[in-house]
Amino acid sequence: MLEANKIYCGDCLEIMKEIPDKSIDLVLTDFPYGVNYEYDGYNDTQENLKHLVDNAMPEILRISKRALITCGVTNIKLYPAPTWILCWYNTAGANRNFWGFSCWQPILAYGKDPYLQNGKGGRPDIIGHSEQSDKNLKHSCPKPLNFWKKLLLRGSIFESDIVLDPFNGSGTTSLACKIMNRKYIGIDISKDYCEIANKRLQQETIFN
């Protein structure tokens, strides 16, 4: 099992093989979107996204008790059928679509709702925010921290939970976990992004 509260620099498709079945309480991650955007050596084509989904999702579902995945709208059909789809709602809207402006993003939920599973009652399946991402992180698509903390708490109710982000990027998941007293494991193939994440967390990278 990987050590918690660390960032690992390497290929998540290989590193996740080291993680035992159902030993991760929550996978919380933002996949590439397959929209033909090139960044830090990765060409985000639909073909490359399909390869990631086909290879990463079986591992994610094997190692985790539940997963919350933001995937964008365009290529949602590439993913295995989720248990439920939650809504990331942004009243300001972002990006154009075939019917206007997108004011929501899907959150694919796999596994059991931790609140219902632990007798804590139901929660809404919509999470709203109007916060802007931090544009100073030198990352093409950093996620808004305050929203990400809300999403973390939607999928994790215990401070003992271990949360994995296999596409850790600028480290928003890891930072949210640190703030909300969860254990985290971050994985990213980009050395530059790992350095950005670790600067936010003020720790050293582990290279695989």
Steps between C-alpha positions, in 0.01 A plus 500: 500500500627849417578731789228757566545878491750476215515602134633235262643600163439227246244325281182439698422195282808333649495646850136405567597133447688525831181589690296216660133444418254739670773660711417853380191657654451757224650568160443867426641612168463707187582299186633663184204601282604380155457841338821511289692720741873438536671569830824397666577224250150348497272538198146492634334331203187290522706195406746560785214561742336174397826318572515659846137422579525141377810435710458724804132449581527124568783572745311789661194282553716214631690698762228740621185473707356797311606750237398851395628594157462825308520414132346784301196456278656437158636149559285376786395196293854362515461422872344190656146549624511679839286423801370858473585831336528803726488857372773764526297817454654835409251784463752711309528240225814390321578394144263485206303194402253415223214653700667806651722527809577207728395580856565152637752216488435133577659330801506125447437320830597135546424298813273572793419847633696518831223695674228250412731206565575626852146598597561874476211580268486617142687793351432697177656371179582855388799710608509865399784745480590829333868507604772552240801271479840627608663612174841540664564126534656450153257218427259495208193399697530536879181428692350758741617409850183591690283302261740207519476502880121473467537212258747327731257521790221364279699181453682478834349522848784367716833668572660155487411469128775451243435704185681435172536729201672313212501817285617729775603795280553815702411315822155639578373164627802453723476855635127462567573178690770669705264786591210265580718254698481209256786275397599542137700328228571703187638360175603694190724416207619860464802601706406867461147444630631294791729787590208744485293272724780448748570870517137548603540219754861592587637149471728293273404289198540121498614376159398158366 
